[in-house]
Amino acid sequence: MTDRTESIESMEQLALVWRAMVLDRDPSADVRDLPGIAVRWADCRFAFWNCVTLTEVDADPALVEERLRQAADIMRAKRHPGFLWLFEDLLGAEARPRVRAAAEKAGLEYAFPGTGMAGDLLPLPEPAHPELTFVRVTTDDHLRAYADLNSRAYGFPLEDGRDGLLGSALWRNRAHAYLGLRDGVPVTCAATVEADGRLFVVLVATAPEWERRGYGETVTRKALYEGARATGLTRATLHATAAGAPVYPRIGFRPNSPMGFYSLKQ
């Protein structure tokens, strides 16, 4: 695949997976495909389940400004905050260097960076870590631990993550979601879900006091290993934060599109 093709794949994977995630959270969630904008908004306290993204390729500066205004208007109409996920390589060459200024003009502010990644890397060998055991997420207690790890890793209140995940049928039955336990205590987590012939890695997190021990890489390998074993798929995609970006190439992922996450100005 070319870099641009992988960037399109990355955006389409987000739209597909987040559709399932937000409808799992709320069957009446706002899931719309508008001209140039995909809305995937559960309107819950877990900000990652409240998402809009731009879907056009090679949009010029004027069109990008219009889409950013539309996206901000959608976000303002919601009860709970969320993010615009922007795949920068999909923008036209003239629009790319101007996008932050255009976002500011629309009432959005840059929150943090990310990177789309993909790779034909499966199957992987069964992973192991001398300090971890693994358990698949199948109960609400597991989901609570998974949600709390993500809330702590991303700086959200614990109730926000729980509002996003507790009671989920998708996470207990369809996702290959795993907790990594140290001495019986959940310290890291990762999941994969099947999406259009690929495994999509989602919500990888490690408790802050247990970072830099290889836990996140190992539990991600576990979710990929089990997902590939169950589905037979060989390609995987993900969206990495800055903290996770150095980890995934060690597994076999390659970066494609840089991403920007934007929130409404306070």
N, C-alpha and C positions, 0 to 999 in steps of 0.2 A: 504493500500500500504506500501511496505517497503521503507526505506529511499532511497535506490538506485533506486527503481522504480520511486519514486517522482522526483529524480534528472534527470532521463531520460525524464520523462514527462516535466520537466521544460525546458530542452534543446530543446525538440521537439516543445513545445509551442512557444519558441522564433523563431525557424526556420519557423514555420507555420505563425505566426502573422507578423513577419518582412517581409516575402515574400509578403504578401498582402500590407503592408505599403509602401515598396519601389516601388512596381509596381504601386501603386496608385500615388506615387510621379512622377514616370517615367516609362512608359510601356516598355522601352528598358533598364531598370536597369539590373545590373549584378546579376542575381539570379541563382546560380548554386549549385548543390549537388555533390561535388567531393568526392573521397575516404577520409573519415575522416574529411572533412571540408564542412560546409555550408556557402556559400557566399550570403549575402543579402545587396547589396551595391547600393544605389541610386546615389552616387557620387554627392551629393548636399552639401550645406553649413551646414546643420543641421547634426552634427556629429553622433547623435543617429541613423540616417537612413543609416549610413555606417557601416556595421557590418559583421564580420566573426566569426564563432564559431567552435570549435572542436566537433565532433559528435561520435567518437569511445568510447567504454566503456572498461576500464581496459588496456589502452595502456601502454606499458612499457616505460622506460626512453628514449630509442633510438627512438622509434616511435613518442613519444611526441616531441622530439627535431626536428625530420623531419617535423612533422606537423606545428610546430611553425615557422620553416624556410619557409615553403610553405605559411603559412598565412602572414608572414611579406612580402614576395615577392608579394603577391596579393595586399597588402595594399600599397606598394611602387609604384605599377603601376597605382594607382588612382590619380585623380586630387585633391580631397578633403580628409582631414583626417577623420578617424573614429576609431573604437575600435574593438579589439578582445575580445569577451565575453567568459570567460573560466569557465566552471563548474568543480570545483576542485574535487568533489566527484566522477566524472566519470573517473578520471585518475586512473591508477594502483597505488597500495600502494607504490611501489618504486618510481614512478614518482612524486607523490604529493609533497614531501619535496624538490624536485629538480627543480620544475617547474619555479620558479622565475629566477634561475640561467640560466636555459635553454632559457627562454624568453629573458634575457639580451644577451645571446650568439647569438640569432636570430636577434637582433637589435630592440627588443621591451622593453618598460619600463612600470612598474606597474603604473597605473593611479589612481584607487580608488577601494574600495571593494563593493561588493553587496551580496545579499542573495536571492536564489530562495525560494518561499513560495507557499503553496497551502492549500486548505481546502474545506471540504464539509460543507458549511456554509450558503447556500441560501435555502429559501428566508430569507431576513433580514426585520425587521420592517422598515417602512418608516422613514427616518432620518429627523431631524430638528435641527437647531441651532438658538438661539435667535438673532444672529447678521447677519444671512445670508438668502438670497433668492437664488433660483436656476433658471438657464435658460439652456435649451439644445442648444448645438452648431448646428446652422443651416445656418449661413450666414458667409461671409468672414470677417465681423467685429468681429463676435464671434471667428472665427479661429485666427484672428490677436491677439485678447486678450489672447486666449489660448496659442498661440505661444510665446507671450511676457512674459507671466507668467513663462513658462518653461525656456526661455532664461535667465530671471532674476534669477530664482531659481538655475540654473546650471552654471551660469557665462558665458553664450554665448552672443555674440553681438545680438541685437534684429533682425537684418536682417537674421541671421542664422536660428533662429526658424521660421521666416516667410517664408524663402526659403523652409523649410520642409513641412509646413502645408497650406499655402495660396493656394486656388483653389482646395483643396482636395474634391473629391466626396465621398470618403470613410468616412471621418470624419463628413461630413454633413448628410450622408444618412444611413450609416451602423453602425458606432460607437455610443454607448450610452455615448456621451461626454457632460459634464456639467461644467458650470462656476458657482462658488459661488460668489454672489455679496454682498458687504457691502455698504449700502447707494447708491446702483446703480452702484458701481464700481467693476469690476472683481478683486478678491483678491486670488482666489484659483480655482483649476480645477482638474478634473479626468475623465477618460473614461474607458469603458469596451468594448471589442469586442468579438464576438462569435468565438471560435476556437476549433474544434474537440470535441464538447460536453462539453465545458467549457467556462467560461467567463474569459478573460484575462484582467487584469488591466494594463493600460498603461498611461504614461506621467502624473503622479500626480505631482502637483507643487503648491506652495503657495508663494505669494510675500514676500520677506525677511522681510519687516517691519511688516507683519501680522502673522509671525510664532508663534507657541506655544499658540495658542488659540483654538485648536481643529478643525480648518478649514479643514485641509487636510484629517483628519479622516472622517469628516462629508460629504465632497464632494465625497470621495471614497465610502462611504456607499450609497450615492445617485446614483452614477453610477452603483454600484452593484445592488441596489434595482430595478432601472429601467431596467437594462439589464436582471435580473432574471424575472421580470414581463413580459417582452416582449418575452423571449425565453423559460421560464420554466426550465432553467438549475439550477443545485444545487451545482456544483463544480466551484471553481475559482482558478486562478493561477496568480502569479505576480513575478516580479524581483524588489527587494527593494534596494535602496541605503542605506548607513549607517544612513542618516538622517531619512529615512522613516521606517527603520527596527523595531524600538520600537513601531510604531503605529499599524502595521497590525495585530499582535497577539491579540490586543484588539477587532478587528473585527472578529477574528476566524481563521486567517491564521496560519500555522505552518511552521517554517523554514525547508528546506531540504538541498540543496547544497550551500555551500559558493561559491561565484563567485569572480573572479578577472577581472577587465577591464584593458586592455593593449593598449597602443598607440605606434606608431613608435617613436624611439628615435629621439630627435631633433638634 
